[in-house]
Amino acid sequence: MPLFKRRTAGKPGEWFYCLEHKKVEEGPDCPGKDRMGPYASREEATHAMELARERNVEWENDPRWHDAPTGEDGREG
């Protein structure tokens, strides 16, 4: 007996962006590895790739996520 049941149908109002088909879907039609979401609206899901690009730029420029040394002798602190 499995511990978790695989959800085969989405809930109304859940929106996803399918990376394989490059389209917005209501409910998870495609496998989880191929989709982003859930989003609260179709409009939000439409902009999923833009949002991901913006978040990637923020992450790449966030000094908290880099292992670069901060002290002159190469040690942190």
N, C-alpha and C positions, 0 to 999 in steps of 0.2 A: 504494500500500500504506500503510495508516494506521500511525502510530507507536504508537498505543495502541488496544487492543481494548476495545470497549464491553462492560462486564460486564452480562449480562442476567439472571443468576440469582444470588441471594445464597448465602452460605455458611450451612450449618446453624449455629445458635447466634448469628448476627448479628441483632440486633433494632433496629428503626427505629420512629420515630413519624411518621406521615404527617400533615402539616399540613392537607392538603386534605380528607382523609376523617376526620380526628380519631380515628385508631385506630392500634394497635400492629401492626406487621407483622414477620414473620420473613423476613429477606432483603429486598433492595430491590425491592419490587413497583412502587412509584411513582417518578417521576423525582427526581433529586437535589435539584432546586429546591423540591420539595414535602415533603422529609423531613428529620428530624433523626436523627443516629446515625452509626455503629452504637453500640449499647449492648451490654453483656455479658449482660444478662438481660432477660426480658420485664418484670420488675418495674421495672428502671431505665428502660426505654423508656416505661412507663406514667407515670412522673413527669417526663418530658422537659420539659413546659411549666413545671412548678414549678421545676425546676432552672434553666431559662432565665431565669425571673423573678428568682430569687435572684441569679444571676450578673449580670443587668442592674442590680440594686440595688447590688451590690458595685462594679460598674464606675462607675456614676453617682456614687458616694460616694468613689471612689479619687482622691486628689489628684494622683497621678502621671499621670492621664489628662485633666487639665483645663489649659487654656491661660491660666488666670487669673494675673495678675502677682503676684509674691510680695514684691516690694520696695515701699517707700513711694513711690518716684519712678516706679513703673509698670514698671520693668525687673525681670527675674528675677535672682535671686542676690543 
